[in-house]
Amino acid sequence: MKVLIVDDEVDLANLLRINLEVEGFECALAKDGKEGIEKAEAFQPDVILLDIRMPVIDGYGTLRKIKENQNTSKIPVIMCTTVKGQENIGKAYDLGASEYVIKPFDSSEVIGKIRKVLNG
């Protein structure tokens, strides 16, 4: 299973990548929304982990573009972010997010969400 991690916090993204690779996932990283959109199309991941607060294109804009593109629209997206609040969570779901995880999180929580969206 392939996972694309889109997050400008490089250390956190690398830690998550390592934990996912130990569990058998193949991972790719993107440091901003623009790169995330490009890698989603090229890498064709089974799931995308997406931060909201990022440079260039934020997570909402990135999610919108991913869901508008017929080549990436079916890829489940899990928001992994410090952004809290029902309004923000609702906006992510309205744009097509499958799950929402608030940082800081335990990697096992994220792995559980990944398995849920892939098996759901």
MORA-V775263 format. One record per backbone hydrogen bond with DSSP energy under -0.5 kcal/mol. NH is the residue of the N-H (numbers start at 1). CO is the residue of the C=O. E is the energy in kcal/mol with one decimal. If there is no record, write none. Layout:
# MORA-V775263
nh=NH co=CO e=E
nh=NH co=CO e=E
This chain:
# MORA-V775263
nh=3 co=26 e=-3.0
nh=4 co=47 e=-2.1
nh=5 co=3 e=-0.5
nh=5 co=28 e=-2.8
nh=6 co=4 e=-0.6
nh=6 co=49 e=-3.2
nh=7 co=5 e=-0.7
nh=7 co=30 e=-2.3
nh=10 co=8 e=-1.4
nh=13 co=9 e=-2.6
nh=14 co=10 e=-2.6
nh=15 co=11 e=-2.2
nh=16 co=12 e=-2.6
nh=17 co=13 e=-2.5
nh=18 co=14 e=-2.5
nh=19 co=15 e=-2.2
nh=20 co=16 e=-2.5
nh=21 co=17 e=-2.8
nh=22 co=18 e=-2.1
nh=23 co=19 e=-1.0
nh=24 co=21 e=-1.6
nh=25 co=20 e=-2.4
nh=26 co=1 e=-2.9
nh=28 co=3 e=-2.0
nh=30 co=5 e=-2.4
nh=33 co=55 e=-1.0
nh=33 co=57 e=-0.9
nh=36 co=32 e=-2.3
nh=37 co=33 e=-2.5
nh=38 co=34 e=-2.0
nh=39 co=35 e=-2.9
nh=40 co=36 e=-2.4
nh=41 co=37 e=-1.5
nh=42 co=38 e=-2.1
nh=43 co=39 e=-3.3
nh=44 co=39 e=-0.6
nh=44 co=40 e=-1.3
nh=46 co=2 e=-2.4
nh=47 co=2 e=-1.4
nh=48 co=76 e=-2.3
nh=49 co=4 e=-3.2
nh=50 co=48 e=-0.6
nh=50 co=78 e=-2.7
nh=51 co=6 e=-2.4
nh=54 co=52 e=-1.1
nh=57 co=55 e=-2.1
nh=59 co=52 e=-2.9
nh=62 co=58 e=-2.5
nh=63 co=59 e=-2.8
nh=64 co=60 e=-2.4
nh=65 co=61 e=-2.2
nh=66 co=62 e=-2.6
nh=67 co=63 e=-2.4
nh=68 co=64 e=-1.6
nh=69 co=65 e=-1.2
nh=70 co=68 e=-0.5
nh=72 co=69 e=-1.7
nh=73 co=69 e=-2.0
nh=75 co=72 e=-1.7
nh=76 co=46 e=-0.7
nh=78 co=48 e=-3.3
nh=79 co=77 e=-0.6
nh=79 co=99 e=-2.4
nh=80 co=50 e=-2.3
nh=81 co=101 e=-2.3
nh=89 co=85 e=-2.5
nh=90 co=86 e=-3.0
nh=91 co=87 e=-2.0
nh=92 co=88 e=-2.0
nh=93 co=89 e=-2.2
nh=94 co=90 e=-2.7
nh=95 co=91 e=-1.8
nh=96 co=92 e=-0.5
nh=96 co=93 e=-1.1
nh=97 co=92 e=-2.5
nh=98 co=77 e=-3.2
nh=99 co=77 e=-1.2
nh=101 co=79 e=-3.5
nh=103 co=81 e=-2.8
nh=109 co=106 e=-1.1
nh=110 co=106 e=-1.5
nh=111 co=107 e=-2.7
nh=112 co=108 e=-2.2
nh=113 co=109 e=-2.1
nh=114 co=110 e=-2.6
nh=115 co=111 e=-2.5
nh=116 co=112 e=-2.1
nh=117 co=113 e=-2.5
nh=118 co=114 e=-2.2
nh=119 co=115 e=-2.1
nh=120 co=116 e=-1.3
